[in-house]
Amino acid sequence: MTTLNRLVLWNIDHTLVDVGRVTREVYAEAFQRTIGRPLVRLAPTPGRTESEIIFETLAFNDVVTTDDHLPAFMRALAEAFATRRADLKAHGRVLAGARETLDALGRLPDTAQSVLTGSIEPNAVLKVTELGLADRLDLEVGGYENGVYSKAALLELARSRAGAKNGVQYGESATVYIADSPRDVQAAHIARSPIIAVATGSATAAELRGAGADVVLPTLADTDAVVRAVLELTSR
């Protein structure tokens, strides 16, 4: 068996793909189904887990939360997303350079790739599957929102899952997170893993540098720059 000693974890939304229109529609439907009235205001989403977005959205809309709200809302999110496969293809898009960068990193020896996302697993899988990226990622070992862990803890969980599956240990410094928000940078720091931040979300390059990202790139369009950054960060 080939030893895999480098792990690249990808954020999905606004790093690999943009499915913002579908996400807003899904949240509106899930809110209506869970609360019984229209959604007025959606909480900010960059760098957050689904549970954080849900609880803040409920607060913004004057909902007094109970223990039942989170699981019910997550079920509604999954069901609403599942009915929008065609919309993901029609209105979603793969961001510039994402497909090429996944391919280039996939050709590196001793390198595995998966996801670290605030989305619940069924929705995360749908996004990358419908937009044609799933075959480039080992989705079985990814870190997904599960209502319990922070993104930093999910990063550690993904490292552990990938190591167990591949029969190796991925060190903290050998696990690179690629994402687009200051909150993602913070999660990587807590997990003691290097992070490449791309300014393809709502944060500027200056904000990402200020948050302490190891490398900041405008987009993924320069495939060679991303590959060089991954190699340099994991060789320290």
N, C-alpha and C positions, 0 to 999 in steps of 0.2 A: 504494500500500500504506500502511495506517495504521502510523504509527511507534509502537512499543511501547517505552516508556522506563522502565517500572516492573515489577519482577519480584517476585512473592510465591511463596516456596517453603514448602511445608507438610510438617512431619513427619506421619506417618500414625498410628502406634499411640499411643493415649491423647491424641492431639491432635484428630484427625478421627474416629477410630473406636476401639472397644474390641472386640478379637477375642482377648482373653487366654486364654479357655478353649480355643479352637481351637489357638492357638499352643502352649500347654503340651502338648496331645495330639500335635501335629505333632513337637515336639522329642522327645517320648518315643518316638514311632515311628521317627524318624530315628536316634536314638541306638541303639535296639534293632537296626535294620537295619545300621548302620555298625559297631557295636562287638560286637553279638551277645549283649548282656545288657541287663536293664532299667535305665532311667535312675533314679537315686536322687535326685540333686539338680541342679536347673537353676540356672545362674548368673543374677544380676540382669540384666534386659534394658533398663531405661530409658536412653535416649540412646546406646545402644551399637550398633555394627555387628554383623551376623550373625557375622562371623569372630571378633570379640571374645567374643561369647556362646558360640560353639562351643568355642573353645580353653579358656575358663575352665570351661565345663561338663565338658569332658574331664578337666581337672585336678581338679575337685571330685570326679569319679568314679574317680580313680586310674587314668586311662588315660595311658600313655606315648605321646605323639603322634608321628606320622611325617608325611612330606610328603603322603601319600595321604589323610590323615584329612579335611582341610578340603574338598577338592573332592568327596570321597565323601559327606560329611555334607551339603554344600549340594545335591547332586543328590537325596539322600534327602529333604531339606526340601521341595524343589520338588515332588517326586513325591507326598509326603504331603499337601501343601497342595492340590494339584490334585484329589485325590480327595475333598476336603472342601468343595466349593463349597456344597452344601446346608447344611452345618454353619455356614459363615460367615453365611449368611442367617438360620439358625435361632437361633444363639447369639451372633452379633456384633450390634453396634449402632452407629449413627451418633451421636456425642456431641451434646449440646444446642447448637443454634445453628450447627453446622458447615455444614450444607447451606445455610442462609440466608446465612451469611457468605460462602461460596464464590460464591453467586449475586450478592450485593451487590458484592463485589470484581470479579466478572466484568463488571459493568455500568460500572465505572470506565473512562474513556478511557485509552488508552496503558498498559494493565495486562495482563500475562500471569501465569498461575498454573501451577505445577507442583509436584513433590514433591521432598523431600530426606529420605531415609530410610535407616536401617540395614538394612532388609530387602533381600533379593535381588530383582531386578526382577520375575520371574514371580509371586512371592508378594505383592509390593507391588501389582502391577496387579490380581491377583485380589481383594485386600481392597477396594480402592476400586471395582472393577467390580461385585462381587457385592452391595455395599452401596449401589450407585446413585450414586456420586460421580464416576465416571471421565469423564463427558461435561463436567464442569466444570474439568478439569485437562488440561494438555498433557503427557501421560505420556511422550511421545517424548523430551523434553529433560530428564527428571528425573535426580536424582543417586541412584544405588542402590549398595548393597554389591556390590563386585566382587572382594573378597579382597585388594585392593591399597591403596586409598586410605582415609584418615581421613574423617570427616564434614566437616571443614573443607575438605579437598581436593575432596570431592564437591560441596560448595557452589560452589566455583570452577568445577568441571566443568559443573554445571548452568547457571551463568551463561553460560559459554562456548557451551554447546549452544544455549541459548535465543537468545543473540545471533546465532549463525550462522544459525539457522533463520529468525529474524524480520528479519534484515538490519540489526540495530542493535547498539549496545554498551550493556550494562547495567552501570552503575558499581557499585562496592561499596556505596555509600550508597543506591543505588536498588534494592537487592535486600534484601527483608525476609524473614527466616526466622520462621515461627510454629511453636513447639514447646513441650515441656512438661517438660524436664529440665535440671538444671544443666550436664550434659555438652553438651547442645545449645547452651546459652548460651556455653559455652567455645568450641565449634566456630564459632559466629557471630563471636565476638571475634577468633579467629585469622584468619578470612576477612575481617575488617573490615566486616562487614555488621550492620545493626541487627537486633534480635530482639525479638519479642513473645512472652512466655512465658505460658502458661495453666496454672493449677494443677489440671489434670484428670488428671494422672498421679500418681506416688508422691511428688513433691516438693511442699512447701507453698509458698504465696505468699512467705513470708519467706525460704525457701531460694532461691527463684528471684530475689528481689530481691538477696539476699546474693551470688549468683553474678554479678550485674551486668546482668541483663536490662534493656533500655531501657524496656519497658512490661511490667507484670505484670497479668493479668486473672484473675478466678476461673474463668471459663469463656468459651466463645464465645457465650453466650446473648445478650449485648448486642451485636447486630450493629453498631449505630452506633458503639459504642466501639472495636471492632476496625477498622472503616473509618477512623475518625478517626485512630487510632494509625498505621495504614499511611500515610495521607496526610501526617501530621505528620513521621514518621520519614524519608520519602522527599523531603520538601521542604526539609530542613535543608541 
